[in-house]
Amino acid sequence: MSLLHYLKYFLFHGVGLIAAVAILAGGAWITFGLIAVLVIYLVGDAICGDDTSTPQFKHPGILTVQLWLALPLLAFIVFSALWSFSNGDFLGFGAALTQLTGYDLVAARDATFAGHYVSTVLITGLMIGMVGTIPAHELTHRTWDPISMLVGRWLLAFSFDTIFAIEHVYGHHRYVSTTEDPATAPRGRNVYFHILASTLKGNVSAWKIEQKRLKRKGHSLFGWHNAVLRGHLMSVLLVVAAYVIGGWQTALFFTACALWGKALLEIVNYMEHYGMVRNPATPVQPRHSWNTNKRISSWTMFNLTRHSHHHAQGEVPYQDLKPFPDAPMMVGGYLTTIIVALIPPLWHKLMTPKVLDWDQRYATDEERLLAIQANARSGIRALQQANVRRQPGTAQVARA
């Protein structure tokens, strides 16, 4: 086993450190840091091709520690952003780093043009989504491991989304690609509407799931055993910490970053399952998720890109996920696809042919009937006019 296969996942931490250094450097460096992160993903995925390797890891504990390290890394990034936005020097942080590095962080911060704080919100929210939600997604699937669950829930608290550990694992994975799943965007839906709809319905779903669990366990709904309430309290504590660092303006600043991080999750949900259809009584197959094997996205996102295998077998650790190159593919790597999703006319122009191709190549006969109904409701003329009825037996189903 080459050491490279372990080291490649540390690129995740490298991107996070780039963001933190850019924020602390202040001024135009913040915007340059944001641009650098975008270039790493957009250009890297475009020129570095796909990673379809499936190495066997003999030391999985190293890979778990890499996930756990996301929590101190995210805490440092967010603290750096809060410090850079505040007026004071909490705990003498800036003075200490200035003495250590010889770079006057306080002066650089005080000279920062207000417009660069937009870049601070964008890059901090991006890191909350990437350094927070991505490893949390992996960790909260490990329901048998209390340390991983604790680390995962604290990572999710930074985006006000600890309910993800409930709804995603016990709701989304059961109902994915059906009308019962809040995270699956139906054909024709606008991504901005999806952010709101999925957030609201996801919270309702998590509450109902937790309500049933507490009733089964014989616990009170409004008490310490309620994981939804405990999770929201974790996020409140982070807002309070932001207030302590820099007052109410800094608390509002953190809230903006957290909500942007949460919005990124819903954008990712949107692009991972957009337009898919499935009978909830049938097993989830690799064909029910949009996949990508872009190298940079895969290495810096703990193989979140191999989403087709993840939904077919949700308990498989990220390092053991298979690439499934024959699964339905996204328009590009993750950040590329996020940007496309944020431009609805471009998204529908690129995705409508992919959805129709999915109907022809991947859907079962039953799913084609569901697709016809989805097309009729979509409001997309090309979908409504498409003849998705095919002869039985032509579906090419990706198998786990």
Rosetta blueprint (number, residue, H / E / L):
1 M L
2 S L
3 L L
4 L H
5 H H
6 Y H
7 L H
8 K H
9 Y H
10 F H
11 L H
12 F H
13 H H
14 G H
15 V H
16 G H
17 L H
18 I H
19 A H
20 A H
21 V H
22 A H
23 I H
24 L H
25 A H
26 G L
27 G L
28 A H
29 W H
30 I H
31 T H
32 F H
33 G H
34 L H
35 I H
36 A H
37 V H
38 L H
39 V H
40 I H
41 Y H
42 L H
43 V H
44 G H
45 D H
46 A H
47 I H
48 C H
49 G L
50 D E
51 D L
52 T L
53 S L
54 T L
55 P L
56 Q L
57 F L
58 K L
59 H L
60 P H
61 G H
62 I H
63 L H
64 T H
65 V H
66 Q H
67 L H
68 W H
69 L L
70 A H
71 L H
72 P H
73 L H
74 L H
75 A H
76 F H
77 I H
78 V H
79 F H
80 S H
81 A H
82 L H
83 W H
84 S H
85 F H
86 S L
87 N L
88 G L
89 D L
90 F H
91 L H
92 G H
93 F H
94 G H
95 A H
96 A H
97 L H
98 T H
99 Q H
100 L H
101 T H
102 G L
103 Y L
104 D L
105 L H
106 V H
107 A H
108 A H
109 R H
110 D H
111 A L
112 T L
113 F L
114 A L
115 G L
116 H H
117 Y H
118 V H
119 S H
120 T H
121 V H
122 L H
123 I H
124 T H
125 G H
126 L H
127 M H
128 I H
129 G H
130 M H
131 V H
132 G H
133 T H
134 I H
135 P H
136 A H
137 H H
138 E H
139 L H
140 T L
141 H L
142 R L
143 T L
144 W L
145 D L
146 P H
147 I H
148 S H
149 M H
150 L H
151 V H
152 G H
153 R H
154 W H
155 L H
156 L H
157 A H
158 F L
159 S L
160 F L
161 D L
162 T L
163 I L
164 F H
165 A H
166 I H
167 E H
168 H H
169 V H
170 Y H
171 G H
172 H H
173 H H
174 R H
175 Y H
176 V L
177 S L
178 T L
179 T L
180 E L
181 D L
182 P L
183 A L
184 T L
185 A L
186 P L
187 R L
188 G L
189 R L
190 N L
191 V H
192 Y H
193 F H
194 H H
195 I H
196 L H
197 A H
198 S H
199 T H
200 L H
201 K H
202 G H
203 N H
204 V H
205 S H
206 A H
207 W H
208 K H
209 I H
210 E H
211 Q H
212 K H
213 R H
214 L H
215 K H
216 R H
217 K H
218 G L
219 H L
220 S L
221 L L
222 F L
223 G L
224 W L
225 H L
226 N L
227 A H
228 V H
229 L H
230 R H
231 G H
232 H H
233 L H
234 M H
235 S H
236 V H
237 L H
238 L H
239 V H
240 V H
241 A H
242 A H
243 Y H
244 V H
245 I H
246 G H
247 G H
248 W H
249 Q H
250 T H
251 A H
252 L H
253 F H
254 F H
255 T H
256 A H
257 C H
258 A H
259 L H
260 W H
261 G H
262 K H
263 A H
264 L H
265 L H
266 E H
267 I H
268 V H
269 N H
270 Y H
271 M H
272 E H
273 H H
274 Y L
275 G L
276 M L
277 V L
278 R L
279 N L
280 P L
281 A L
282 T L
283 P L
284 V L
285 Q L
286 P H
287 R H
288 H H
289 S L
290 W L
291 N E
292 T L
293 N L
294 K E
295 R H
296 I H
297 S H
298 S H
299 W H
300 T H
301 M L
302 F L
303 N L
304 L L
305 T L
306 R L
307 H H
308 S H
309 H H
310 H H
311 H H
312 A H
313 Q L
314 G L
315 E L
316 V L
317 P L
318 Y H
319 Q H
320 D H
321 L L
322 K L
323 P L
324 F L
325 P L
326 D L
327 A L
328 P L
329 M E
330 M L
331 V L
332 G L
333 G L
334 Y H
335 L H
336 T H
337 T H
338 I H
339 I H
340 V H
341 A H
342 L L
343 I L
344 P H
345 P H
346 L H
347 W H
348 H H
349 K H
350 L H
351 M H
352 T H
353 P H
354 K H
355 V H
356 L H
357 D H
358 W H
359 D H
360 Q H
361 R H
362 Y L
363 A L
364 T L
365 D H
366 E H
367 E H
368 R H
369 L H
370 L H
371 A H
372 I H
373 Q H
374 A H
375 N H
376 A H
377 R H
378 S H
379 G L
380 I L
381 R H
382 A H
383 L H
384 Q H
385 Q H
386 A L
387 N L
388 V L
389 R L
390 R L
391 Q L
392 P L
393 G L
394 T L
395 A L
396 Q L
397 V L
398 A L
399 R L
400 A L
